Amino acid sequence: MLFRSQPDTYNLAFYVQQAAQNVLGGFKTFKRITDYGPPGLKISDLQLAVDIEPAGPASGFVKNELQIVPNPSHVFSRKSPVYIYFEIYNLKQDSDKKTLFTLEYSLENLKKKNKSIKNLFGLFGGGAKASVSIQTEREGNNEFSVEYPALDVNKAKPGDYRLSVTVTDNLGGEKAEQTKELTLVK
């Protein structure tokens, strides 16, 4: 099902009823639709998924010719990669219509380490949160880029994390960032 809407904030409600039962379930939320048009570098929401692959003729959950199997719970096994889908808008192009940008992926453990008195207020560095970051530089030939990396999390400890994706437009000098929280389990 595809809905097209103008940038604004909407009240969404979904209800489901089984045909043979008199039980109704529902979900309501507010959703902000962002304007990704110029000016300025922009990054879409991060969609966390259990798999992303080229879409076939009968695929569901398709965006930009990719089948994206969503993970709405944001709970992942450390034995499987964390797939991320996002889109980048308004990259600056050089005179040859090329783009150059850096992607940084950061996974920060939300639980503080070792809560002893010497670590109060993060003194001596003991109160810092564990995090890992990776960077990659990309070239393109369009102001728009579709990204769908798979992050290997098998060495991370179980727990709650904040995933941050930062895009730096190396030609335009702008940065954009999105975050999403997730949980890793054994």
N, C-alpha and C positions, 0 to 999 in steps of 0.2 A: 504494500500500500504506500503510495507516495502522496505527500501533501506539499503544496507550494504556498509559502506565506511571505509576507513582507516583514522586514526587520521590526520587531516589537516584542512585548512580553505578552504571553498567552496563558490562559488557564486551560490545561488539558485534563480530560477525564476519560478513562477507558473502563468499560464494564464488560464482564463475560458471564454468560449463564449457560450451564449445561442443558441440553435439550430435554433430557428426561428428568431433571430435578428442578426443584423450586428454590435453588440457591444462586445468589448473585454475588460476584466478587468484583472489586473495582480498585482503581488507583487514580488519584488526583495529584496534580503537581502544577507548578508554574514553570514555564519554559521561556527563556529569552532567546529570540532568534537574532543573531548578530549580523550586522552589515559588514560583509567582507570586501566591499568595493573600495576603490582608491579614495583618498590617499592613504599611505602608510602600510607597512608590513603587518600582516595578520596571520595567525595560525588558528585553525579550527579547534573544536573540542577534541580531546584524545579519546578515541574509541578503543577500549580494551577488548581483545578477542582471543578465542582459543585456537583459531586457525584463520589464515588468509591465503587464498590461492586464486588463480585465474578462474573466472566464472564460466560455467558451462551454460548450455541453452536452457536448462531447467533449474538453474541455481536460484536460491533465495538470498536475501540480505546482500544485494549487489550494489556496489558503488564503484564508479569508474572502471567497469569491467573486471572487478575483483569480487569474489565471494568472501564476505567477512562474517565469520561465525561469532556473534557477540558473546561476551561474558558479563552479563548484567550484575552478577554478584561481586565481581572484582576479586574473587578468591581463586588463586592459582596454585597448582602443585609445583614445587621446585624442580620436579623431574621433567617438566615441559616448559617450552619457551613462552614468554609473555609477548603476544602479538599486539602491535599498536597500529592503528590507522589514523592518519591526520592529513590535512591539506594545508599548503602554504600559499598565501595570496599576496600579490603586489610586489614581487621581487623586482629589483632594478635590473635592467638589461644594459649591456655595453653597446658599443657601436655595431658589433657583429650579432646583436640580439642574444648574447649569451648571458647567463646568470652565474653567480658564484656565491655560495652560502655555506655556513658551518652549522651543523646540527650537534647539539650536546644533549645527551641523555644522562640524567642523574637519578639514582635510586637512594633515597634517604630513609634509614630506619627511624620510625617515629618514637621508639622507646629509648630513653636515655640510658647510657651505660652506668653501672656501678654507682649507686646513690649513697656514698659515704659522706661524712662531714667534710673531708678535705676536698670533695668535689662540689661543695656548695657554690652556687652561682658559676659553675664551670671553671673554677680556679684550678690551676695546674693541668688544664686540658682534659680532665677526667670526665667532665659532664657533656662532652661533645657527643653528637649523634653520629653513628656509623653511616657512611655514605660512600657510593662509588659513582664515578662519572666516566663517560667515554665521549669522544668527539670525533666527528668525521666531516671532511670538507666535500662539498658536492658542486658539480657544474650542471647547468641545464640550458635549455633554449626556449623557455617559456616563463612568463611572469607568475605562473601557477605550477605547483609541484604536488604530486601525490606521493606520500611516504607511508611505508608499511613495514617497518623493521620487526624483527623477532629478537627479543632480549633473552639471553641465556642467564637464568637465575639459579642454577643448580648449586652454586657455592654460597648463596645468601642464606642467612639463618631464617627460620620461620618467624613470622611477625608481621606487623603492620608497617607499610612503607608509603612514601610519597614519591611518585614518579614525576619528574620535571623534564619537559622538552623545551629547549631554548633554540631558536633559529636566529642566526646573525647574518644579515645581508651584507656580504663583504664589499659589494659595490655601492650600496646605499647607506651603509653605516647604521642601519636600524636593527633593533632586536625585538623579538616577540617570544612570549613564553606561555605555556599551558601546563597545568598540573592535574594529577589524578591520584587518588589514594587507592591502594590495593593491599591485599593480604596474601602472604606466601605461607603455604602449609607443606608438611612433609610429603 
